């Protein structure tokens, strides 16, 4: 069977000029691509993979992420999009999800999509007739934050480079972290000293305006005015450093606003997030989504510290307090408390609250600290999150919630486990309703974990 392209497409029309010179580079074994938002490195990655497998020369491609569950909606989808952008006939390809592969039928060259969750993930990908000639590692920060970092990368290279005397390339794609001392940035500095390595960094300013659209560029410029530091990191991909104070963008005169009766009219329901402590504080933070002003508004707060009072309450007593807090809020606002997000370690309290308030929907809070902090920061930066003056303990913690300075110097972002009870509750709330609130952020405010 003979397959023909629908049309002839120049690759130079699909990739930004900064990628033209090295798109088919096989001289450099290690190629590192970094960018800020909208730097088009994901498009380059997919186009490069598809372009290689339609080459008549035998050779297959591996596209890898740290975890399997991120593949389908990211690199796999982007490669299918690349086929359309190149105007190739889809009948030329065999595309399967299990196993996740894209094979170009005229040549048999294949793209294998895999995670690196275990040592068995890459078995069966080595074909003597069509060796792996290109390995693309997507979202490289995951290999450092949740894997073995440089050691893991070296093991991956050793797995696929064997038997490739003429052509073998490792491509690495990632958005630089804020911390210039992060382990991945130390690795990058070391790699740039090698003769077999190139590093190309892009940002939205390298991309033709017509590709991005005016709305996206406006989003960037809005953030540049509201939070220049966040703009440089998110949009320009620069390691701007990390303030010890986690919510450095919080300004009381801007972010603290009374939630009034007029605001209640713009809400459909309320949510409460719970952080539970035994001798430490227990707090309930109540928020509502304002559909008119398109923001999340703080409504009220419950806070009790057994350490401060010298008397610890039992889970059943806290549940009674919760019920009173809930009923008072509902009477005042004429809104129902719909969801309650509870510290996942507080199972006993969750059961007591469920018995006391069977009408609420209780959900385990998502406790990804780093991602949660990032999302709260975006909400503050874009002025889409406001705190009530009644949430006085939450406000007080804004000025005390800090990263561990010693760990920052070692490239690790970990909050000091003090003055964080209300902060944990706030993070639980934002993570819990993220699917709703992410829609109100500009494009830059959306991360790939938002799906």
ABEGO torsion letter per residue (X at the ends): XBBBBABBBBAAAABBAAAAAAAABAABABBBBBBBBGAGAAAAAAAAAAAAAABABBEBBBBBBABAAAAAABAAAAAAAAAAAAGBBAAABBBBAOBBBBBBAAAGBBBBBBBAABAAAABGABBAABBBABBBBBGAAAAAAABAEAAAAAAAAAAAABGBAABBBBBBBBBBBABAABAAAAAAAAAAABAABBBBBBBAAABBAAAAEAAAAAAAAAAAAABAAAAAAAAAGBBAEBBABABAABBAAAABBBBBAAAAAABABBBBBBBBBBABBBBBBBBBBBAAAGBBBBABBBBBBAAAAGBBBBAAAAAAAAAAAAAAAAAAAGBBBABBBBBAABAAAAAAAAAABAABBBBBBBABAAAAAAAAAAAAAAGABBBBAABAAAAAAAAABBBBAAAAAAGBBBBBBBGAAAAAAAAAAAAAAAAAAAAABBAAABBAAAX
